[in-house]
């Protein structure tokens, strides 16, 4: 499982003319799910993300986690994080999980994040979405579950 995190001041996801998910200060998580991923990968990644110290403390050092900061999560499904561009001119998505399994693990990830006490919003799985992000920093980090490495 692979997540691209962006620290944000605010973010929202629109589908058509409707805002389906929005957060204030926190992280936008673009979540890619591989064929080999399991609930264990999702649980690992949620714990890693909410405890990752990438928010500034009073001294301006990245020393606080999302939990300590009281931030929010916006989780957006992103199968293209498993695009392999090593051959040819068109990415191969062979490593991405099939839609049904990806949806199941995406929903597990979102539920687990919500259970952690972090306010969690989402996009719409497999929808054509417009993601509005006001980056903070900018700070962008990639996190992977152990199986993804």
Secondary structure, 3 states (H helix, E strand, C coil): CEEEEEEEEEEEEEECCEEEEEECCEEEEEEECECCCCHHHHHHHHHHHHHCCCEECCCCCEEECHHHHCCEEEEEECHHHHCECCCCCCCECCCECCHHHHHHHHHHHHHHHHHCCCCEEECCCCCCCEEEEEEEEEEEEEEECHHHC
